[in-house]
Amino acid sequence: MTRIPTHTVANAPEKSQEIAARFEKRMGMLMNIHAGMAHSPVVIAAYEGITQAVGRLGTFDARTKETIALAVGNEDGCEYCQSAHTISAQRAGLSEEETIAIRADRIDFDPRLATMAAVAREAARNTGTVTDEVWQGALDAGWSEAELSEAFAHIAANLFTNYFNHYAGTELDVPRAPALPAP
């Protein structure tokens, strides 16, 4: 059940309209997540701020960003984000099978991405805590300390959207992500 009204750019609160218009232009539509965030100018502005920082200063390629998003979305059980990021991940060059493997925590196609997903998943699961073993695994796989620091911003951006969707009851407006195989 949707708890927070969704808006169009035209009927959003005035202080949200400009930001909502940028999301609509970037995505080709005003997705329900952004249409709900637009109900509160502070929510949509906070989200835009973190996405702008990640976009402007981030160093990760699209596959890495989408791997983090899928791992965090799965860990948090966010159907909306898993669905939206499955589409984005495929646009970034990951196959549908690879997106399922990332979500299922069964990455066997890229050991380096597997270690980044492990960091993201563990951070999401444990309120930011990552064991030394998982951290060291990522370093051993070639991720730098700077990249692991940057990963936190990507994890936080995805936690923001996952939690917003749970909080608001965002209605899915993209194709549902494929089902995961039984454990």
C-alpha positions in Angstrom: 0.0 0.0 0.0 1.4 3.4 -1.0 1.6 5.6 2.0 3.0 8.8 0.5 1.3 10.5 -2.5 3.1 10.4 -5.8 3.3 13.5 -7.9 3.8 14.7 -11.4 6.3 17.5 -12.0 3.4 19.9 -12.4 1.6 19.0 -9.2 4.6 18.4 -7.0 5.4 20.9 -4.2 7.0 24.0 -5.8 10.4 23.3 -4.1 10.4 19.8 -5.5 9.4 20.5 -9.1 12.8 21.4 -10.5 14.5 18.3 -9.1 11.6 16.1 -10.1 11.9 17.5 -13.7 15.6 16.6 -13.7 14.8 13.0 -12.6 12.0 12.7 -15.2 14.4 13.9 -18.0 17.2 11.6 -16.8 15.0 8.5 -16.5 12.6 9.2 -19.4 9.7 9.2 -16.9 9.1 10.3 -13.4 9.4 7.0 -11.7 7.2 6.3 -8.7 10.1 6.4 -6.3 11.0 10.0 -7.4 7.3 10.9 -7.6 7.0 9.9 -4.0 10.2 11.6 -2.9 8.9 14.8 -4.5 6.1 14.9 -1.9 8.8 16.3 0.5 11.4 18.7 -1.0 13.9 17.7 1.6 13.7 14.0 0.7 14.1 14.5 -3.1 16.8 17.1 -2.5 18.7 14.8 -0.2 18.5 12.0 -2.7 19.6 14.2 -5.5 22.6 15.4 -3.5 24.0 12.0 -2.9 23.4 10.9 -6.5 25.0 14.0 -7.8 28.1 13.5 -5.6 28.4 9.9 -6.7 27.9 10.8 -10.3 30.3 13.7 -10.3 33.1 12.3 -8.1 32.6 8.6 -8.2 35.1 6.4 -10.0 33.2 3.1 -10.4 32.0 1.8 -13.7 28.3 1.1 -14.3 28.7 -2.7 -13.7 30.3 -2.0 -10.2 27.6 0.5 -9.3 24.8 -1.8 -10.3 26.4 -4.8 -8.5 26.4 -2.8 -5.3 22.8 -1.7 -5.9 21.6 -5.3 -6.6 23.5 -6.7 -3.6 22.1 -4.0 -1.2 18.6 -4.2 -2.7 18.6 -7.9 -2.2 19.9 -7.8 1.3 17.3 -5.2 2.3 14.5 -7.1 0.4 13.6 -4.0 -1.7 11.6 -5.4 -4.6 11.5 -1.9 -6.3 15.2 -1.4 -6.3 16.0 -5.0 -7.3 13.6 -4.5 -10.3 14.9 -1.1 -11.3 18.5 -2.0 -10.9 18.1 -5.3 -12.9 17.1 -3.1 -15.8 20.0 -0.7 -15.2 22.5 -3.5 -14.7 21.5 -5.0 -18.1 22.0 -1.6 -19.7 25.5 -1.7 -18.1 26.3 -4.9 -19.8 25.4 -7.5 -17.2 23.2 -10.4 -18.4 19.9 -11.3 -16.7 21.6 -14.4 -15.4 24.4 -12.3 -13.9 21.9 -10.0 -12.2 20.2 -13.0 -10.7 23.6 -14.3 -9.5 24.4 -11.0 -7.9 21.1 -10.8 -6.1 21.4 -14.5 -5.0 24.9 -14.0 -3.7 26.3 -16.6 -6.1 28.7 -14.5 -8.2 31.0 -16.9 -10.1 31.5 -14.8 -13.2 33.7 -12.0 -11.8 35.7 -12.7 -8.6 36.5 -9.0 -8.2 32.8 -7.9 -8.4 32.0 -10.8 -6.0 34.2 -9.2 -3.3 32.7 -5.8 -3.8 29.2 -7.3 -3.5 30.3 -9.1 -0.3 31.4 -5.8 1.2 28.1 -4.1 0.2 25.9 -6.9 1.4 27.7 -7.2 4.7 27.6 -3.4 5.3 23.8 -3.4 4.5 23.2 -6.4 6.8 25.2 -5.2 9.7 24.5 -1.5 10.0 27.8 -0.6 8.3 30.0 -3.2 9.9 32.2 -5.2 7.6 34.4 -8.0 8.9 38.1 -7.8 8.5 38.0 -11.0 6.4 35.5 -9.6 3.9 37.4 -6.2 3.8 40.7 -8.0 3.2 39.2 -10.2 0.5 38.2 -7.0 -1.4 41.7 -5.6 -0.9 43.2 -8.9 -2.1 41.0 -8.8 -5.2 42.4 -5.4 -6.2 40.0 -2.9 -4.7 41.9 0.1 -3.1 41.1 1.6 0.3 39.9 4.7 -1.6 37.5 2.5 -3.6 36.3 0.8 -0.5 35.7 4.2 1.0 33.8 5.3 -2.1 31.7 2.1 -1.9 30.2 3.5 1.3 28.5 6.4 -0.6 27.1 3.9 -3.1 25.8 1.7 -0.3 24.3 4.7 1.5 22.5 5.9 -1.6 21.0 2.4 -2.1 20.0 2.2 1.6 18.3 5.5 1.2 16.2 4.3 -1.7 15.6 0.9 -0.3 14.4 2.3 3.0 12.3 5.0 1.3 10.5 2.4 -0.7 9.8 0.3 2.4 8.8 3.4 4.3 6.6 4.9 1.6 5.2 1.6 0.2 6.3 2.6 -3.3 4.3 0.9 -6.0 6.3 -0.9 -8.6 6.2 0.8 -12.0 9.0 -1.2 -13.8 9.0 -4.8 -14.7 9.5 -7.1 -11.7 13.0 -8.6 -11.3 13.2 -12.3 -12.2 12.6 -14.7 -9.3 15.7 -16.0 -7.5 16.4 -19.7 -7.5 15.7 -21.6 -4.4 18.6 -21.6 -1.9 
